[in-house]
Structures are given as structure tokens and as C-alpha cells.
């Protein structure tokens, strides 16, 4: 179910981000629209190369330029379009109201400064505190995220921490100013299964304690099911489907969403029961025309899907899909070929 307009914390409208490289223009994000509500966790899921991380960088205005550039769209936070703010105004928001955890904590931490200094730097930048107070806050937040002997380890360097502990340091740095929105970009990448579970549990607990919204970027539908309230499925620079967790997992409509869910191994299923999505994410320098998923789609309607980009359609409150199968154009296309649209869609839903 959709929530009231006043509950919206972040709204992304028509965002487009390209990278201008020597090989050509990489159309990383063509057009995405989604909202993040207060105190919710929104999952952003899709294969590698679908545009998840670029979406996060675009929201924060940190797309590397050159070669990247956000060409159009709005990023509305508390009713204010972040894209219209100056660099100094954005610096006041980044790390303060909106924070981000990057994929690889080792490359995100400066190896020549202690972790305490790096956390304290963010605190001093956004809060009116002296160095001593910032150090005390750093120790407190390190303890909160489960780093043992924080009063001693605050003076350690990143290389003295394990991968899981470095990720905890990154989470501490992100939380030190009590952000309203946390963007977690695959925060459990390269961690073993036990540490992954601990990090996810930590994110869940801190989001409740700080009353914080989270955008959780991942390619793991299992993590999405465990952590999120709603999910937005991305494919090749577009949002293919958005809905609450129960709706998407029980009644997915987009062929790509069904493919992702069908590829999840289950203890009670045979190997032959797994779905295979043929092909791969297209080269976004020269992406397919029309619906970018159509070359891999089992329900491609020739003469429509490869020509027109499907519009967004709200099938039920809060459940939005971008697919010709459910549009009036798609139904008319099937009717012209004497295929009953309702029967056709019921067959798809049953698969």
C-alpha cells in the first residue's frame, strides 16, 4: 500500500545520468522514478550493471565528472531539489542528513589516518564540537556498532581491522551525525556469511534506534526479503517494478522480477526448477531500442517491445510496473493478433 504524501522523505523524478567515455556515451541511467518514505528500508535490486550504484552517486551529487554527468531529473529531499543546491550547500547535507556506506570499506578509509580521526572529522564538520568531544562521540558510536574495546581501537589504523570490523567503522562513520537517510551500497560484499548476517542485523537495529530510512543496494533477493519494507527492481538504467515486499515476492508481474526470484535456490526445489534469464545486461553504450529487457524476455511482443519504451503503470496502490504486457497498447497489440490479453497474462502469472 502507498503511504501519504507527507511521509515521503526522498523523491527521485526522471533522473538521467550518462558517462562520456572515449568508447562512447554510456547511458547508465536513462530515467528512474522512486520514493523513499520516512522510517522505511527500500531495497534497490538488480544485476551488476543495472545502475544501482550510479543511482546512489547521482542522489548525493558525487558522480565523478568527468566522465559522468547527471543530465536531468529531480532529487527532492524534504521538499528541496538537491540538484539545485550549490556545492557548499550539498556538503552540509552529505554525511549529515544523508550518509552513504560504500561497497569496499578498505578503499573508502584513508590508510594514513586512524579510524577515530576519520570518524571525528565527519563529526567536527557537521556539529559544533571540539576535538575532545568529537573523540568521545567517535568512541561511543564505535561501541554502538559493536566494535570491542572502542576506547583503545579508536587509535588504530584501517589495516589493523578485519573486513567485518572495517565495515563496522564505515557504518559508525555514516551514523555519527544521526542521518535521516542512509544509502548502503552492497554493505556485505566480500564478507563471509556469518559477518554478513551480523552487519545486516546491525543495520536493522541502528535504523530502528535512529528512526532512519535506508536505501539498501544489493543483487541478493534473500537480503532484500530479510531487510526491506519495499523493493525497486532495476534493469539497465530503468526501474522495472516497485512494490512492497509481500507483493513483489508473492505476485511479481515484470518478467525480469520473476526471473530474479525464480533463480533463487530453494531447499525444496530441484536444479531444473531454477529460472535462467538468458543473455546478459546489454552494453549501455548502444542499448537495445524500446524496452531494454526485450532481447532477454520470454514474452517479447515483436513490433511493440523493441520499438516503444513502456510507460509506468500502477497496477494497484504502490505496485508500479514498466512493461507493455499490462498497458492498453500491449493489450491492443495482443488483441490485433487475436490473442486474448487476459488469458495471456494469466498464463504468464501462472508460470
C-alpha positions, 0 to 999 in steps of 0.5 A: 500500500502507498503511504501519504504524501507527507511521509515521503522523505526522498523523491527521485523524478526522471533522473538521467545520468550518462558517462562520456567515455572515449568508447562512447556515451554510456547511458547508465541511467536513462530515467528512474522514478522512486520514493523513499518514505520516512522510517522505511528500508527500500531495497534497490535490486538488480544485476551488476550493471543495472545502475544501482550504484550510479543511482546512489552517486547521482542522489548525493551529487558525487558522480565523478565528472568527468566522465559522468554527468547527471543530465536531468531529473529531480532529487527532492529531499524534504521538499528541496531539489538537491540538484539545485543546491550549490556545492557548499550547500550539498556538503552540509547535507552529505554525511549529515542528513544523508550518509552513504556506506560504500561497497569496499570499506578498505578503499573508502578509509584513508590508510594514513589516518586512524579510524577515530580521526576519520570518524571525528572529522565527519563529526567536527564538520557537521556539529559544533564540537571540539576535538575532545568531544568529537573523540568521545562521540567517535568512541561511543558510536564505535561501541554502538556498532559493536566494535570491542574495546572502542576506547583503545581501537579508536587509535588504530589504523584501517589495516589493523581491522578485519573486513567485518570490523572495517565495515563496522567503522564505515557504518559508525562513520555514516551514523555519527551525525544521526542521518535521516537517510542512509544509502548502503551500497552492497554493505556485505560484499566480500564478507563471509556469511556469518559477518554478513548476517551480523552487519545486516542485523546491525543495520536493522537495529541502528535504523530502528534506534535512529528512526532512519530510512535506508536505501539498501543496494544489493543483487541478493533477493534473500537480503532484500526479503530479510531487510526491506519494507519495499523493493525497486527492481532495476534493469539497465538504467530503468526501474522495472517494478516497485512494490512492497515486499509481500507483493513483489515476492508473492505476485511479481508481474515484470518478467525480469522480477520473476526471473530474479526470484525464480533463480533463487535456490530453494531447499525444496526445489530441484536444479531444473526448477531454477529460472535462467534469464538468458543473455546478459545486461546489454552494453549501455553504450548502444542499448537495445531500442524500446524496452531494454529487457526485450532481447532477454524476455520470454514474452517479447511482443515483436513490433511493440517491445523493441520499438516503444519504451513502456510507460509506468503503470500502477497496477494497484496502490504502490505496485508500479510496473514498466512493461507493455504486457499490462498497458492498453497498447500491449493489450491492443497489440495482443488483441490485433493478433487475436490473442486474448490479453487476459488469458495471456497474462494469466498464463504468464502469472501462472508460470 
